[in-house]
């Protein structure tokens, strides 16, 4: 039981490195499978989606609001 807590603590302490490694592996796989331009297109679409979602979450949804 103690070992599982130690593993969780280790994962939590190094979560940035772990997330970075996973993102790097996924991006390199996408470049190998789809090519550079298609991968960049997906990244740009994700960035636009994240930006729009953040604006909605902040309740500054001027992107979607009708202007009177």
C-alpha positions as CSV (number, residue, x, y, z in Angstrom):
1,X,0.0,0.0,0.0
2,X,2.8,2.4,0.8
3,X,4.5,1.8,-2.5
4,X,1.4,2.9,-4.4
5,X,1.4,6.2,-2.5
6,X,5.0,6.7,-3.3
7,X,4.3,6.1,-7.0
8,X,1.4,8.6,-7.0
9,X,3.6,11.1,-5.2
10,X,6.3,10.6,-7.7
11,X,3.9,11.0,-10.6
12,X,2.4,14.1,-9.1
13,X,5.8,15.7,-8.4
14,X,6.9,15.2,-12.0
15,X,3.5,15.7,-13.8
16,X,4.9,18.4,-16.0
17,X,7.6,16.2,-17.3
18,X,5.2,13.3,-17.8
19,X,2.7,15.4,-19.7
20,X,5.5,16.9,-21.8
21,X,6.7,13.5,-22.7
22,X,3.3,12.3,-23.7
23,X,2.6,15.3,-25.8
24,X,6.0,14.9,-27.5
25,X,5.2,11.2,-28.3
26,X,1.8,12.1,-29.7
27,X,3.1,14.9,-31.8
28,X,5.9,12.9,-33.2
29,X,3.5,10.0,-34.0
30,X,1.2,12.5,-35.8
31,X,4.0,13.9,-37.9
32,X,5.1,10.4,-38.9
33,X,1.6,9.2,-39.7
34,X,-0.1,12.3,-41.2
35,X,2.8,14.6,-42.2
36,X,4.0,18.0,-41.0
37,X,1.3,20.2,-42.6
38,X,-1.7,18.1,-41.5
39,X,-0.3,17.9,-38.0
40,X,0.2,21.7,-37.9
41,X,-3.4,22.1,-39.2
42,X,-4.7,19.9,-36.3
43,X,-2.6,21.9,-33.8
44,X,-4.0,25.2,-35.1
45,X,-7.6,23.8,-34.9
46,X,-6.9,22.7,-31.3
47,X,-5.5,26.1,-30.4
48,X,-8.6,27.9,-31.8
49,X,-10.9,25.5,-29.9
50,X,-9.0,26.1,-26.7
51,X,-9.1,29.8,-27.2
52,X,-12.9,29.8,-27.9
53,X,-13.5,27.5,-24.9
54,X,-11.4,29.7,-22.6
55,X,-13.4,32.7,-23.7
56,X,-16.7,31.0,-23.0
57,X,-15.4,29.8,-19.6
58,X,-14.4,33.3,-18.7
59,X,-17.9,34.5,-19.6
60,X,-16.3,36.8,-22.1
61,X,-18.0,35.1,-25.0
62,X,-17.9,38.1,-27.3
63,X,-17.0,35.8,-30.1
64,X,-20.5,34.3,-30.0
65,X,-22.5,37.2,-28.7
66,X,-24.9,39.1,-31.0
67,X,-24.3,42.8,-31.2
68,X,-27.4,45.0,-31.0
